[in-house]
């Protein structure tokens, strides 16, 4: 429990700092807070409703933030007066699509990165390693939008997939895997592939570099001297000692993925939190922008907290150091 205190404290501090900065940013240029923060194009009746719901909007910024935090902890995340929708209802409708895109992207990225990184380190400077390196850098250098166009051209429109009917541009919809696994795969595989290929290419180079060092370490040499099979040495001993950097990269990619899903959601069609954020910014629906920023902070920090705890599971030395210190 002692080493949980520091990550939790960091979570609280990050949430406070980021939400306050987002609130300050949304107040820049605001002349009529009740009109501007409700969207700028609302009716007079809606403005009166905003004044009733948020009488503190013309108070100093720290006071506004304090009242907003009080509302958040009581379950009031605000609402969109332009859309006539409560923000919590919007989260329930749109957040699952974004989360599944992120999960699919990470899963595909790991499926690409681990074999390429491990085998590339094992066959260092071989033809496979050189081809994998060139291919990885090519994918990393290609924008996700271009990969999305290529995926639609090469996978969706040019191949008859028999049982699978992948949607084209703008036609992907949210389907939960427990409702219809086939429809879920059809709607999320291509968006996940577009983001996951770039992640996998970058992660494979990171894992390869760590694996090369670990394969030359005393621990691996000792495992080999004990007669342990090369496959077990490679995929168990070496991989386990090389995976911490990969876990860190996955945690750091969470925030980038949330931003990356904006392009994917607009291009492919699953209505997630990213596309809603773009709409809110365009309409100056600033109360929605503030709520989305807060929920994304919670999501990203919790993911990093989980990965931080997994360090202790993967490497017992970290758990021992934390228990001592």
Secondary structure as UniProt FT lines:
FT   HELIX           2..26
FT   TURN            27..29
FT   HELIX           33..36
FT   TURN            37..39
FT   HELIX           44..53
FT   TURN            55..58
FT   HELIX           61..73
FT   TURN            74..75
FT   STRAND          79..80
FT   TURN            81..84
FT   STRAND          85..86
FT   HELIX           87..122
FT   TURN            123..125
FT   HELIX           127..141
FT   HELIX           144..151
FT   HELIX           152..156
FT   TURN            157..158
FT   TURN            162..163
FT   TURN            169..170
FT   TURN            177..179
FT   HELIX           181..215
FT   HELIX           218..225
FT   TURN            226..227
FT   HELIX           230..232
FT   HELIX           233..238
FT   HELIX           239..268
FT   HELIX           273..282
FT   TURN            283..284
FT   HELIX           286..314
FT   HELIX           316..324
//
